Amino acid sequence: VPRYPAIEKDIALVVDKDLQVGELKEIIKKYGKKNLESVKLFDIFIGDQVGENKKSVAYALTFRASDRTLTDEEVNKIQDKILTQLEIEAGAKLR
């Protein structure tokens, strides 16, 4: 049983339809660094609402530090870095 609580965040992204979800997961893991405990894909949606040749993908992110309780501010900073890099490296937009 982990000693410190986790913080869970969901992100939904709009990306090109042919972009592999594994590529997005690798970017998330790379910039989540040591405090990102897990990344789980939980939804893929293709439809008119997200645009032509686009899809929406949603991930559940779990953050936890092994030595203390993370603050919302710390997690938000990490999440912002992840979102910035997803946009730069994969053209992903927050939905």
Secondary structure by P-SEA (a helix, b strand, c coil): cccbbbbbbbbbbbccccccaaaaaaaaaaaacccccccccccccccccccccbbbbbbbbbbbbccccccaaaaaaaaaaaaaaaaaacccccc
